[in-house]
Each structure stands twice: as structure tokens, then as C-alpha cells.
Amino acid sequence: LSLLCAVSIFLASIYLMKNTEELLQELSVSYSRILNERASAMFARLEVFSNLPQIQDENLPYTEKIELLKNEKDMLKQRGWIDFGISGLDGVLHKTDDITENVLQEEWFERAKSGKYVITEPTFSPKARQYISKIAIPCRDMQGKISSVICATILGDALSNLISDIIVGD
């Protein structure tokens, strides 16, 4: 009888482990899909800007392109978006806070310049005195060739908000 109990307990534990493992795999796939959709929404916002004819116009100075983005910056500030920027392939980034900086050596810039969509991990910004991330995508000209990079700086909390409503367990 004790052998039968031991076997039953052993088989039950194997069954529970297998079910738990399957459930965790399903949850991770589901939550990663949700996170990808939310990140895609952030990229889509930048895509809208990058597809504006004025942004794609290579003859329009960056100062005028930035003016187009300043209103958007103010509207998105409540959602954790700090500023926007546009850079040519030379790495000179023109930002909506009227600062110009060289980002040629930045990994996020290199990746966006090569055609990738990028969200950086949060890093502490001494200037902002908080954690920030960059979102960047390539901008294409009217022929579809990468001509610049458009980016946004967001609060690190904005990334946390992407997953804040996802609850695992009780």
C-alpha cells in the first residue's frame, strides 16, 4: 500500500510539473506577443513622422523638420516622451530641445542607420536626473533609401508602463 502511495505521489508530481511548464510557456509566448505589440505601437508613432513628406524632403533644413516635431513632443510629454530628434547619416542629431549632438558612435544610431528598429535599455541620464531610453527607426527618402534616422527619448518609466498591467501569478 505504501508503495502504491509513493508511486501515486511521484506520478502526480510529474503531471503537475509538466502542466506548470506548459502553462509558463504559454504565458511567456502570450506576454511577449503583448509586449511586441506595444513596442510596435511606439515604433508606429515614429513611422508616422518619418513618412511625412516634409521629413522625407532632403532639401528641407533640419531646423524646419524639428519644428514639425515640437508640437508632438508637447502632446506626448505626459506619456513619458521627452524629445524627438532627426539625424542625417553623418550622425549629427538635431533635437526638439534645440540641442545638436553627435551620435555617430552610438550603437542605437548605427543599428537604426542599418535599417533596424531600436529601443535601448534604460540608462541613467545625469542631465535629466532619471532613467531614459532611446527609440529609433530609419527614415527613408521617396525612393525608399535610408536617408536619416528619427528618434525619441523616453523616460525609463515609459518602458515599465508597457508591462505594468501584466500580472503573473496571484
Disulfide bonds with the S-S distance in Angstrom:
none
